[in-house]
Amino acid sequence: QKHAIQLGNKSGGLADELMINQTVASASLWLADFEDAEHLIEKMRQDSRQKDAYLEENTLNLLFLEGFLFRLKGNFTLAMEIFNDLIDRSRQTNDFERALQANRSLAAIIIEPHILDESNAIRSNIDIALSMITDAVQAGRDTASAKDVETLCLLGDIHILKGDFTKAEVLIESASHSYRERPMMQDRV
């Protein structure tokens, strides 16, 4: 990690360092190394303040990483607040790809109690999650994320929870087809 950051500093400075740190923090989250992810997120926040070069895109990336960290650590309330903020900011900048990403994360939090068959699950939340994703896909219909594996699988999960197994099967098959056309390592997770 340190070597990658040093190389980034030599070649392009702050923007490269932020991108590398964001990538490493994301990998740390996937590996459940929350301590490393928290350290990197805090470092990115401090570095951006010191150098006064924190770009809007990097702010949104940092918000996503923070929301994802809180979600994985089980702090769903804070994660939902962050993802709502990210959705609002993404809409203001017409970044439909990022808005869809944040909507997916928020919808996943909303349906998680149903997937885990928890007693506190609120049935109407399934419709809310479906509406969120459907609206976000419609707004960003020209983006790659509107038809990506993660979006299609999440929609499939939602339709399973609604009892619409035919629609779920079509969505999961579409996700499988999409993966075969453009395999990405993160989609294998």
VENKA-V29178 format. One line per field, one symbol per residue. phi: phi as a letter, one per 30 degrees, with the letter a starting at -180 (. if undefined). A space follows every 10 residues. Layout:
phi->???
This chain:
phi->.ddddddddd daiedddddd dddddddddd dicddddddd dddddddddd chbddeeddd ddeddddddd dddicddded dddddddddd ddchcddddd eddddddddd deedddhddd dceddddddd dedddddddc eccdddbded ddddddeddd ddicdddddd dddddddddd dbdbedddd
